[in-house]
Amino acid sequence: MTRKVADCRRFPSENGCTLTISGEEDEVLDAAMQHAVSAHGHEDTDAVRTWLRENLADEPATASA
C-alpha cells in the first residue's frame, strides 16, 4: 500500500503552517482532520474530509539502506 502525505505547505494559510503528516491513508486523513479543526478552525464535516482525501499526495519512495 502506498503511504499518503498531507502537507500544509501546499496550501495558503493565515498562520503559515508547515505541518506534514504521512502514513497509511486512513491514519493521515484522521490526523489531518484533527489538525484542520484544531489549527485552522475548520469543522469536522464530510465536505472537509472529502477535500482532505482528494488532496492527499503519494509519499515519495525512499531508498532503503
N, C-alpha and C positions, 0 to 999 in steps of 0.2 A: 504494500500500500504506500502511495506517495504521501509524504508528510506535507502539511499545509502551513502557510505563513500569513499572519495578519500583521501588517506593518503600518503604524500610524504615520510614518514619514511620507507615505504615498499620497496622503490626503491633507488638505489645508485644515488647520485647527487654530483656535484662538490662543491656546496655551502652548503651541509649538511642540506637541507631544512627539516623542521619539521611540515609544514602546514598540517592540517586536515580539510576537508570540508565535511559537512554532510547535508542531506536534501533529497528532492524528486529527483529522478534520473535526470530529465532534468535540474533542477536547479544546481545540483552538476556538471553535465557534462559541462554546460556553464561556471560556475565559475572555474572549473579545467582547462578548455581550456584557459581562460583568464590568469590564473596563469602560465600555461605551457609556454605561449608566453612571458609574462612579466618577470617571474622569472627564466625561464630555457632556453629561447631563441628558443623554438620550433616555427614552423609556424602553423597557423590555417589551417589544411588540413583535408580532410576526413579520411586519414590514421591515423593521430594523434587522432582525435575524436573517431575513431573505437577502437584504442588501449586503450584510456582512458575508454570508456564504458565497454570494456571487463575486465578491471582491477578494476572496482568499486566493493566494498565489501558491503554486507548487514550490516547495522548498528546493533550492538547488542541491544537486547531489554533491557530496563531499568525497574527496579521495580518502580511501582507507589507508591506515598506516601499515 
